[in-house]
Amino acid sequence: MIDLHSHILPGLDDGATDLADALEIARAAVADGITTIAATPHVREDYPTPSDAMESGVRQLRAALEREGIDLELLPGGEVSLEQLDRLSHDELRRFGLGGNPKYLLIETPYSDWPLPFGEIVLRLGSFGMTPVIAHPERNSAIQADLAKVAGLVRAGALIQVTAASLDGRLGSRTRASARKLVDDGLVHMVGSDAHTAGIREVGLSGARKVIGDERLARWLTESVPAAIVRDEPLPPRPTPVRRPGLLARLRGR
């Protein structure tokens, strides 16, 4: 599996505090079946991570993974807040390209309010050749009250990434319901861990795959789409959903 959302780089944000933390996340990722992980430190007012610091952190952690014999490919990236989009140059934004692909940018969804120009921001990024990947919208209270907001972003050209811990219920029942509804409605393109430490939103992509139930869809969300982004290939079509039997049919099948 490929995880395109983690806070594995030590000392840059509220994720891994030191190298030991980062290596613990890496070992957990490998144990979970992840072969590739993107380092996506926060780029926002409280953690204004420069691209130089992100790139240096990736180089240093790659060297540490090799020394420790941890078989995990580490890629660059960043989780950019909305207010930073107007403060950073186009070149700087591209350096934060998701998985090292300057055509995709991971955008952080606010947790409570809903910025009115969100759709306009999506269109603006598209105007200079970047596709926004909207991180964890299912955790936003305004979206939980009106999931149609996500459909509008998808129509504008955005991709949607939900958090594994949302799907399996670790972030609460309301968040779980929103995440599963978005998946069922065909509005989700990827699942990411958003891992901060081994004990905070730990990796858990394999658990999310089990919750999804449809193995072809789970593989598309955790392997096929992220792989296409990393390789700069066209996104594969979403697999036709497996039709689940209704309650009466399931009862008759007993």
N, C-alpha and C positions, 0 to 999 in steps of 0.2 A: 504494500500500500504506500501511497504518497501523501504526506501531511504538509499542506501548504499554509500552515498557521501555527507558529509556536513562538514562545518567548524564551528561547533556549540560550541566547547569548548572555553571558554573565556580566552583571554590573551596568547594564544600559537602561533598564526600566524596572518594572515591578515583577519581572520574571526571575530567572536564575540569579542568585546573588553572587555566586562565585563559581569557579571552575568545577568544584565537586558537585554543585547543584546541576550544572549543565551536563556533566557526564552521567549523572543519575537519570536525568530526563532522556538522554540519548540511549542509555541501556534499557529503560522502560519502553522506549519507542521500538527498539529492535525486538524486544520480547513480545511486543504487541503485533509484530509482523510488518512493521514499517521499514522500508528500505531507503526512503528519501524523505528529508524533512527540510522545510524552509524556515530560516530564521527571520522572523517578522517583528522586530522590536517596535514599540510604540514610537510614533512620530507625532507628538502633540504638545500642548503647552507645558504640561508638567514633566514630560520626558521628550524634549526636543532633540531626539537623536540625529546627529548629522550622518549623511551617507558615508563619509570617511570612516566614522566610528563603527558603523554597521559592517562595512567591508573589511576593516581591520579585525573586528571581532570574529567574522566568518573565517578569515585566514588562520587566526590563532586557534579557534576551536577545531577546525579541520586538522590542524597539526596535532592537537591533543587527542582527537579521536583516533588518528593513525597510531600515535604512541601507545594508546590504551588497547589497540586492537579491536575497536568498536566499528563494526561494518555498517556504517550509516553515512549515506551521502548527504552533505550539508550544502544548502543553496541559500543565496541571499534573498532579501526582500525587506518589507517594512509594512507596518499597519498604520496608515496615515489618517489622521483625524480631518474632519471637514474644514476646520479653520486653517489648517496648514496648507491646504491646496492652493490658496491665493498667495501664500507667503513663500512658497518654494518655486524655483524656476522649473521649466519643463525638463531640462537636463537633469536637475536634482531628482525630480519625481521619477524619471526613467531609471535612475540608479537604484531606486527602491523597487524596481519592477519585480513582480511576484515570481519567485523561483528563478530569478535571473533573467526573466523575459520582460524587456522594457515596454511591451505592448499591453501588459496587465498590471493593475495597481490594486492592492488590498486596501479598502476603505473601512474605517471603523464606524460602526453604527452607534450613535449616542444611546444611552441606556433608558432615558426617560422621555425627553421631548422629541418632536419630529420637525426637523428643519424644513421650512417651506420650500427653499430652493433645491432640495435634494435631487429632484428629477432634472433640474437645470444643470446641476453639477455633473450628473452622469452624461448628459449630452455634451457639455463643454469638454470633458475629458475625451470623449469620443472624437471631438473635432480636431484634436491633435494626435490621434492615433492610439489612444489608450482605452482599454476596456476596464471599467471598474468592477472589482470583485467585492461585493458588499458583505462584510463580516458580521456574523451573529445578529441579524435583524430580529430573530425570534425572541431575543432577550430584551427588546425595547417595549416598554409598556404601551406606547401609542400603537405600535404594530400589533401587539397582542389583542388590542381592542378593535383593530381594523386591518386584517391581513391583506386587504386589497391594495394597501400602500405598496407592498412588495411587488405585486403584479405590475404596478405602474413603473417601478424601477426596471423590471425585466423587459417590459415593452420598450423602454427607453434605451435598452442595450446593455444593461448590467447583468453580471452573473451573481448568483447568491451562494454564499457559503454558510452553513449552519455548524454549530459546535457539537461535537460528539456527546459531550456531557448534557446537552439539551435533549438530545434524542433519547438517551437512556435514563433520564429522570434525575440525574445528579444535581440539576439546577432548579428543581421544583416542578410541580405538576402543571402549572400554567405555561411555563416555558416549554415543557415537554409537549403539551398539546399543540402549541403554536408551531414548534419545529416539525412535528409529525404531520400536521395539516399542510404546511408548506411543501413537504416532500410529496404527500399524496396528491396535491394540486399541480405537481410538475414544475414548481417554482424554484427548486434547489438544484444546484449544479455540482456542489462539492460539500464534503464533510471535512472539517479541520479540528484539531485537538484544542487549539488555543492554550496549550500546556504552558503553565507558568513555573510550577515546581512539581515534584513527584506527588505532592498532596493537594495541589490546587489545579482543578481541571486537568487531572492526569490524562495521559494520551488517550487510551480507550477507544481507538477507531474500530477495533474488532468487535467490541460490545455494541457500538452503533450499527455495525453491519448486521448483527443478529437481530436488532430491533427492527431494522428496515424490512427484513424478512425475504424480500425478493432479491435473490443472489445476483441476478444480472444487473439490477438497478444499483445494488450496493457496490458492486465492482465498478460500475460507471462513475459513481460518486466518489469513490476512494482510490481508484486506479486510472480509469480511462481518461476522464476529463483533466485531472491534474497532470497526468503524463503528457497530454496534448499541449497543455500550457507550457510545461517545462521544455518540450521539444519544439515549440513553436509550430505545431501542426494544427490543421483544422479540427475543431471540436467534434467528437463523434456524436452521432444522433442518440438521443435518449432512447433506451430500449422500451419496447412496448410493455406496459405494466402487466403483470400476471393477474388475471382475474381471480379473485378469491371467492370461493363458494359462499353463498348466503347461509344464514343460521339454519334454515330449514334443511338445506342440502347437507350441511355438516351433521345435523342430527340424524338424518336418514342414513348417513354413511357409517354410523356407529355399529 
